[in-house]
Amino acid sequence: MNKDKEVESYLKGELPEEEKLKYEIAGELGLLDQVLENGWKSLSAKETGRIGGLMTRRKKQEK
């Protein structure tokens, strides 16, 4: 999915659960505005790794 379509889907609330979690975590880390404006590619490896790590932790907690 390209950036514009994904952002549009996010704003409409039409993303799959895993994608919603990714945006939620980005918001908690203060990165959501940057992602919405410039896409996921604008984040550093450290920032994306942090998001991925938090997603993994939450998935494990749900089980």
C-alpha positions as CSV (number, residue, x, y, z in Angstrom):
1,M,0.0,0.0,0.0
2,N,1.4,3.4,-0.9
3,K,1.8,6.1,1.7
4,D,-1.1,8.2,0.7
5,K,-3.6,5.3,0.6
6,E,-2.3,4.0,3.9
7,V,-2.6,7.4,5.6
8,E,-6.1,7.8,4.2
9,S,-7.1,4.4,5.5
10,Y,-5.6,5.2,8.9
11,L,-7.6,8.5,9.1
12,K,-10.8,6.6,8.1
13,G,-10.1,3.8,10.6
14,E,-10.0,1.1,8.0
15,L,-6.6,-0.5,8.7
16,P,-6.1,-4.1,9.8
17,E,-5.4,-4.6,13.6
18,E,-1.7,-5.0,13.2
19,E,-1.4,-1.7,11.2
20,K,-3.5,0.1,13.8
21,L,-1.2,-1.1,16.5
22,K,1.8,0.2,14.5
23,Y,0.2,3.7,14.2
24,E,-0.8,3.6,17.9
25,I,2.7,2.9,19.0
26,A,4.1,5.6,16.7
27,G,1.8,8.0,18.3
28,E,2.8,7.0,21.8
29,L,6.5,7.6,20.8
30,G,5.7,11.0,19.3
31,L,6.4,9.9,15.8
32,L,2.9,9.8,14.3
33,D,3.0,13.3,12.8
34,Q,6.3,12.5,11.0
35,V,4.9,9.2,9.7
36,L,1.7,10.9,8.5
37,E,3.6,13.7,6.8
38,N,6.5,11.8,5.3
39,G,5.8,8.1,5.5
40,W,7.5,5.2,7.3
41,K,10.6,5.6,5.3
42,S,11.3,8.9,7.1
43,L,12.0,7.1,10.4
44,S,15.5,6.0,11.4
45,A,16.3,2.3,11.9
46,K,16.4,2.9,15.6
47,E,12.9,4.4,15.6
48,T,11.4,1.6,13.4
49,G,13.2,-1.0,15.6
50,R,11.6,0.5,18.7
51,I,8.2,0.3,17.1
52,G,8.7,-3.3,16.0
53,G,9.9,-4.3,19.5
54,L,6.9,-2.7,21.2
55,M,4.6,-4.4,18.7
56,T,6.2,-7.8,19.5
57,R,5.9,-7.2,23.2
58,R,2.2,-6.3,23.0
59,K,1.4,-9.3,20.8
60,K,3.1,-11.6,23.4
61,Q,1.1,-9.9,26.2
62,E,-2.2,-10.5,24.4
63,K,-1.6,-14.3,24.3
